[in-house]
Amino acid sequence: MEEKLNRSLKVAMFFGWKRLCPRCGKGELMSSYLKVRLECSSCFQDFRCQRADDGPAYITILILGHLLVPLILVFYDFFRLNPLIMAVSLSTVAILLTFYLLPRIKGALIGLQWAKKMHGF
């Protein structure tokens, strides 16, 4: 019962967003870009039971779509850019945002799973 009180959803997701252990906030959650460590190096929380799977990719696509569609409309209506320049610039923005958001969203989802005791946490 005491451990359930300590599992704050906001704190766990914030630590996950920062790619830190949702339990202690000190150990690293990821061993590489998207590979999750087997356990926390600080508190030894086991991460083998996490199941983020395709969720982070879907959420990243959803966020990017909501950010890029208004940009496309603004670039097209107000600036009248050459289509090639618009495609290259917005593709670059999409790729950079994907590289930034994907591991952070995955960490936040693992934090959510840990806080809600999903998949064996």
Rosetta blueprint (number, residue, H / E / L):
1 M L
2 E H
3 E H
4 K H
5 L H
6 N H
7 R L
8 S L
9 L H
10 K H
11 V H
12 A H
13 M H
14 F H
15 F H
16 G H
17 W H
18 K L
19 R L
20 L E
21 C L
22 P L
23 R L
24 C L
25 G L
26 K L
27 G L
28 E E
29 L L
30 M E
31 S L
32 S L
33 Y L
34 L L
35 K L
36 V E
37 R L
38 L L
39 E E
40 C L
41 S L
42 S L
43 C L
44 F L
45 Q L
46 D E
47 F L
48 R L
49 C L
50 Q L
51 R L
52 A L
53 D L
54 D L
55 G H
56 P H
57 A H
58 Y H
59 I H
60 T H
61 I H
62 L H
63 I H
64 L H
65 G H
66 H H
67 L H
68 L H
69 V H
70 P H
71 L H
72 I H
73 L H
74 V H
75 F H
76 Y H
77 D H
78 F H
79 F H
80 R L
81 L L
82 N L
83 P H
84 L H
85 I H
86 M H
87 A H
88 V H
89 S H
90 L H
91 S H
92 T H
93 V H
94 A H
95 I H
96 L H
97 L H
98 T H
99 F H
100 Y H
101 L H
102 L H
103 P H
104 R H
105 I H
106 K H
107 G H
108 A H
109 L H
110 I H
111 G H
112 L H
113 Q H
114 W H
115 A H
116 K L
117 K L
118 M H
119 H H
120 G H
121 F L
